[in-house]
């Protein structure tokens, strides 16, 4: 089969678009899966996972303070609900976890813009907060899913070509 240089360039051009679209779809799915896994860590203490520490129990005084502020024993409840001038401040950390795709669809990002998330993920010794990682263990736990989804995206792209 003889093809012209123009036809060859058109096929290469289509290949890039097809690969990009399949990978973007896969990366979106993977980021969503990691986000969902991270949010499922809320509500109970987590064991060590993938080299990340298990969560330390809250001190009784901290539990009492959180209960008084409208929270509970969940170590990742996020900001306490504090009434100031008849307004409730604070947003649960779990609600702030988001995911998106960047870098032309080739990079998935899962995280939180809530500053307390960094304190829990890595610990904050000055604030007496031990590490209670929830994002990195979620990524570790979904490695097989990410690998399989990426392989499937490549297979779909090849089939479409």
N, C-alpha and C positions, 0 to 999 in steps of 0.2 A: 504494500500500500504506500503510495507516494503522498506525502503531505507537504504543503508549502510552509515556509517559515511563518507566515501570518497565521495559518491554522495551528501550528505548533504553539505560537505565542498565545493564541486564544485558549488553547487547552491549559497551558500553564496558568493563565490568568484565572480561568475557572477553578483550577485546582486550589489556588490560594484562597479563593472565596469559599469553596466547599470545606476545606480544612478549617478555616477560621470559624465558619458557622457551626460546624460539628464540635469543635473544641470549646467554643464559647458556651454552647448549650451544656456540654459536659461539665465545664468549670462552674457554671451557675448551679447546676444540680449538686455538685460536690460541696460548694460553699454553703448551700441551703442545708445539706445533710450535716455538715460540721456545726452550723448554727443550731440546728435542732438538737443535736447530741449535747452541745454545751448547755442549752437551756434545760435539758432533762437532768442536769446535775444539781439543780436547785431543789431545795426542800428536804434534803437529807445529806448527812456527811458522806464524803467520797473516800474510797480507799486509794492507795497509791496506784498509779497507772502510767505505764510507759516511762518510768524513771522519774515521774513527778510525784511529789510527796502526797500522802493522804492528809485529809483535813484534820487539823487540831480541833478538839472540842472547845466550844465557847466556855468562858469562865461563868460561874453562876451569877456573879454581879452583872456581867454583860447581858446575860439572858434576861435578868430582871429589868435592866435598863431598856432593853429592846421591847419587852412586853409592855412596859409602862408607856413607851413611845408609840405603841400601836403595832409593833412588829411581832416577831416570834423567835424561836431558837434557830431558824434557818440562818446559817452563817453568811449567806450571800443575799440577804434580803435587800441590800443596797442601802440607800439613805433612809434614815428613820423618818417617819411621818411626823413632822414637827409643826404645830400650829403657831403661826406668828401673825398677829393682827387679823385673826379670823380667816387665815388662808393656810392651806396645807402645802408644805414644801416637800420635795423629795420624790424620786421616781425609783421604783424597784429596778435593781441592776438587771435582772432577767429581761425586762421589757426593753432595755436599751441595746441588747445584742442585735447587730444587723449584719447583713452580708451583701456584697456587691461584686461586680466584675469590673476590672480596669485593664489598662495596658492593651487596649484593642481586643479585649475579650480573653486574654491569655493568663490573667492573674485573678484569682479569687481572694477576696478579703473578708474576713470574719472578725468582728471586734465590737467594742463599745466605746462611746465617747464619754461615758460616765467615769470621772476620775477614780471613783471607788473601785472600779474594775481592775485598774492597774495595781492598787493596793492589795486586792485579794489575789490576783494572779501571781504576783511576785512577792507579796508580803511587804509590810511597812514597819520595820522594827521601831522607829521613833514613835509611831502611833500604836505600838503593841499589837499589830495585826500580823499573825503568821501567814505564810503563803497558803492559799486555798485555790490552786489553779483549776480553771474550768475550760479555758479556751485551748490551751496546748494539749491537755489530755484528750479533748474531743478530736482534735486534729490527728493525734496519734491513733486513737481508737478507730478512726475512719480511713486509715491508710489503705486497707484492702479495697474498700469501696472506691476510693479515689483512683487507685491503680486500675481496677476493673472498668470503671467508667471511662477513663482515658483510653484504654485499649479499645473499648467498644466504639468510642468516637472515631478513632483512627480507622477501624474496620468499616464503619458507616461511610466515612469519607472516601475510602478506597472503592467501596461498592458504588458510590455515586459517580465516581470518575469513570 
